[in-house]
């Protein structure tokens, strides 16, 4: 019988802690265990420490996971909890995503200071975001708008907005909901016109491969529709070598045993794009995502991807 607490690794931002606490609560409920059987271990990552540059400049998504994964691989942690959209498509050897919690609303939220919607912003308005996808989608819809790099925690970005640094910013609605901050949202963006990042809104639990004790711990909290949808979306990313350096959007919807995926790639200026829709059985989620990624890559041609640099 387990006597030592299970160690749950997380970043230290308010949102990351909220996600770790949700994971712990679900594990406690699933196994009837007290809170003291789960220790939340907070680690600072490189991505947390460097906030004055975009992720594409400093190395991409792995900057939010590396320190956690090192301690997970060494056995110092039992599991690590992440925002799924922060996860590279290629994980360190010996690690895997073992579970996803039920997904929150994956839409992007617009928070406007000088206008309540993206379309209502005045000409030349300044929008702050560090996401290349959001930058490209903004330029696609409103080429007159200036986009500036805007990083930091949710609270930091909202403070900068209040200080008048920018006219508006965009954040994942899921994160705002988990922080009980929905009231700051002035517009929810339609995913058909403004597709989210693949895996946005989903919390994932990473563990060591071949660890049956941990597998048994995590299995009851895995949400199967979320698992299949995000598996499809991450396969799409993998087929495109997607990272924080590439403007890629996409989302999958599960309906019974059926899955439908919509994906989009853009040039950073938002002027050129290629979109795709595929559907099929949920049991083929990964294959559907890979097929969509390969098809959109072939349709775009090599010149499209070279233009990203």
N, C-alpha and C positions, 0 to 999 in steps of 0.2 A: 504493500500500500504506500502511496506517495505521502511522504511526511514533510519534505522541503517544499517551499512555495515554487510554483511555476513562474518562471521569469519572462515577462513580456517586455520586449524592447520597443521603444518609440522615440521619435523626435520630441523636442520640448515645447513646440509652439502650442498655443491654446487649442487649435484645431486638432493637431496630432494627439494631444492628451485626451481630448474628447473622444477621439476614435479609439484610443487604447482603453479608455474607461468603458466605452460601449462594448468592446470585445470582451473585456473582463466580466461585465455584467451578464453577457450572453453565456459565457463559459460557466459562471456561477449558477445560472438558472438551469443550464443543460445538465449539469452534474450534481446539483445540490450541494455545492461546496461553499464555504465561507470566504469572505473577501481576503482574509489573511493567507489563503492558499495561493494567491496570485500577487506577485510583486511586479509593479510597473517600474522599469528601469529606463531612465531618461538619458539619451545620448545626444550630443551636438554633432551635426553633420557639416561637411564642407559647404553644402548648399545653404545651410542656415547662417554660416559665418560670413559668406561673401554675398553682400546684398546690393552692391553698387554697379553690378554688371548683369547682363542677361545670361540665362543658363547656356544659351548657344555659344557664348564667348568663353565660358569657363569650364565646359566639359559635358554638359547635358544632364540627363535625368539621374544617372548613377550617383551624382553628388549628394542626393538626399537619402541614399540607401547604403552607401559603402561601409560606414562605421557600424551600422546595425548588422549588416551581413557578415562582417568580419567576426563580431562577437557571437553571431548565430552559428557560423561555421566552426568556431573554436569550442562551442558548447557552453559559453558563458550566458547565453540566452537560450530559452526553449522555443520561443517564437518571436517574430517581429511583425509589427502592425504598420501598414503603409497606406497612403492614398494610392490607389491602383494606377492612376495616371502618372505618378512619379516613377513607376517601375520600368527599367529598361526591358526590352523584349528578350534579351539574352541575360540570364541570371548566372551567378557564380556556380561553378561546378559543385554538385552536392546539395544544392538548395532548390526549392520549388515553391510555387504558390499552392498551398494546400486547401485554402478556403476563401470564399468571399462572403461578407455579410450582405443582407438584403440591401439592394441598391437604393440610394436616395435619388431624387429628381436630378437628372443629368444636365439640365439646361444651364446656359450661362445667364448670369444676372447683370443687368446694366444698372449702375448707380450714378445718377446724374446730379450735378450741383447747379448747372445753369439751364438744364432741360431735362425733362422726365423720360425721354426716349432717345434712342440713337438717331433716328431720323429727324428729330426736332432740334438737334444741336445746331447752333449757328455756324455759318461758314468759317473755316479756320479754327474751330474749337480744338482743344487739346485733350486727348484721351490717354490715360496712363495704363499700360499693361506691359508685362515682360514676355507674354506668350506670342511667339511668331504666328501661331494659328489665329489668335484674336486680332493681331495687327493686320494680317492679310485679309481677314474677313471684314474688318472695319474699312480698309482701303477699297475692298471690292464693292461695298455698299455706299461708302462715303469717301471718294478719293480726295475731297477737299479738306478732310480732317487731318490734323497733325497727330502723330502717335509718338509717345515718349515712353522709355523704359521705366517701369514702376514695379519694384520688387519689395519684399518684406512680408510680414504676417498680415492677416486680414485686418487686424487693428491698426497696424502701421499704415496700410494703404488707405484706410478710411480716414485716418487722421490727416494724411497728406491731402486727401480730397477736401476735407473740411478747411484746411489751411489755404485752399485756393491754388495749390500747385498745378492742378489740372481741372478741366471742366467735368470730367466723368472718368469712371473706371469700370472694369468688368471683373467679376469674380464668379467662381462656381457656386451656383445656388445651393448645392448640397452642403458645402462647407458653412455657408451662412445659416442654413437650417440647423446643422449640428451645433452651432454656437448660439442658437436662438436669436439670430439677428436678421430675420427675414424682413423686418420693418424698414431696413435701409434700402431695399430694392425698389427702384422706380419703374423697371420694365424687365419682364422675363422674355428672353429672345427665343424665337421659334427655331427649333433645331433643324427644320427644313431649310431655312435661310442662313442660319448661323449654327452649323453642326458643332457639337461639343468635341473635346478631345476624346479619343478612344479611352475607354475605362473610366471616364469622369463620373464622379458620384459613387464609386464603389470602394469600399474598404477591403483590403486583402490581408490575409495572414500567411506569412512566409515561414517555412520550417525546413528542417534537414530531411533529405530523402533517406528512406530506410530507418526511420525512427518510429516504430509502431506505437510506443507509449504516447508520443505527441500526436500521431495520426488519430489515435482513439480519442484524445482530448478534443481535437479540432473538428472532427467529422460531424458532430451533431449541430454545429453552428453554421455549416456551409449552406448557402442558399443556391439551389441548383439552377434556377433561371438566370440569376446574376452570373454564376460560374460560366454558363454556356454563352451568354451574351458577351461577356468580357473576353472570354477565350477567342471568340470570333473577331472581336475588335483588335485584340493584341496580335492575332495572326495577320490581319490586314496591315498593321504597323510593321510587323516583322518582314512581310513581303516587300515593303517599301523601304526597309532599313530605317524606319521612322524613329525620330528622337526629338529633343527640343530644338534641333537645328532645322526642322522641316515643318512647314504649315500643312498639317493633316487633320481632318475632322472625320468623325464617323461614329455611328451608334447602331446597335442591334436591338431588336425587340423580339421577345419570345411570346408566342401565343399558342398555348398547349404544347404540342410536339413540333411546332413550326417556328422557324426563325427567319426574320427579314433584316438584312443589313444594308445601310446606306453609307457610302463613303465619299470623301472629297479630298483632292489635293489641289493646292494653289501655289503660284509663285508668290514670293514675299510681298510684291507690290499689288497683289490681288487682281491683276489684269488677265491672267490666264489660269484656267482651271480644268480639271477633269473629274467627273463624278461617275458613280456606279451604284447600282442596286442589285443585290442577289438575294435569293431566298431558297430555303430548303429545310431539311430535317434538323432539329436541334442536335441530334446525335452527330451531325456532320459539321458542327459549329466551326471547328478549327479549319477544316478543309474549305468551307465557304469563305472564311476570311482570307485565307491564302489565295484562293482563286480570284477573289475580288482585287486584292493587292496586285497580283501578277497581271490581271487584265488591265487595270488602270495604268500600271507602269508601261505596259506594251502600247497602250493607246496614246500615252503622253509622249513616248519616244525619249531617247537619251538626251536630246537637247533641252528638254523641259527641266530635267533634274540638274543638268549642268548650270542652268540659269539661276539655281538657288544660291550658288556660290558667287 
